[in-house]
Amino acid sequence: MPEPIPSDDELLVRVEAFAPNPGDIAALAGAPDGTIPGWDGSGVVLRSAADGRGPRPGDRVLFLGLAAHGWAQHRAVPLATTATAPADASWEHLATLPVPVTSALRAVRRLGSILGRRILIVGATSAVGRFAVQLAARSGADVVAVARDESRHAELRRLGASETHTTLASVTSRVHGAIDMIGGQHLVDAYALLEPGATVIALGHAAGADEHFPYGAFIADPTTSDRAITSFFLGSEPHLPEDMSLLAADPELDSGNLDVKPWTELADWIDAGAPRRSGRVVFRVDHADE
């Protein structure tokens, strides 16, 4: 592929590692030949932005770009979604952070003050869910985590969950807020668990199914008033670099087990259905031919 040509507000980065997201994989089927996929990654700045702002050559960075192009040796990335990284953080760990950790942080913030309040995380073992559990617990929330794999519930409790459930059916008490990564019936059920004045944030649609709310779901009474469903687009969120730098420097932020592979195995991994058997899959980029 030709060398990327950065615009005035972009950096040229030597990519060291990238971690495919579900959105990356879902977009492959409709991508034309010659497309370079990939949102998240980490690497070293080769050329600073032409407008003089941001990281300098040699700086370690993590980045996201919803215009893709991350599965490459070099990448032009926007200043608005690139953050400096500490020297002691591994390339692999940094590559797992951009989309999941910023999505989780922005979702938790949208719930307002959650100190001492029950917060429901649906899809808690997903990349976003894992970070949401940690950030909500740090904010003083009573975290209710839902994940169908019961073997991972002990890990969720270690990360800060006070309750764990395999399905929403066993959650019996109302919640102040919810973050849902699954969609479909899960979103419907999460909405039904909201207390008055509470919100559920729809962050994902892993279920791949429509949401069908029952008749009367939005008719309020004194116990169900002022409930809401909302969402946000990460690409429109301001001040992402500051948040990414802050969280990249946090030694206690746990991204879980990493299954690190050379990027020469990327095509075979995708052909095999992009399995995630032992944690988040991260690919290290080879620069031997440069």
Secondary structure, DSSP 8 states (H G I E B T S, - for coil): -------TTEEEEEEEEE---HHHHHHGGG--TT-----EEEEEEEE--TTS-S--TT-EEEEE-TT---SSSEEEEEGGGEEE--TTS-HHHHHTSHHHHHHHHHHHHHT---TT-EEEEESTTSHHHHHHHHHHHHTT-EEEEE-S-GGGHHHHHHHT-SEEESSGGG--S-EEEEEESS-THHHHHHHHTEEEEEEEEE---TT-------TTTT---TTTTT-EEE---GGG-S-HHHHHHHHHT-TT-----EEEEEGGGHHHHHHTT---SSSEEEEE---TT-
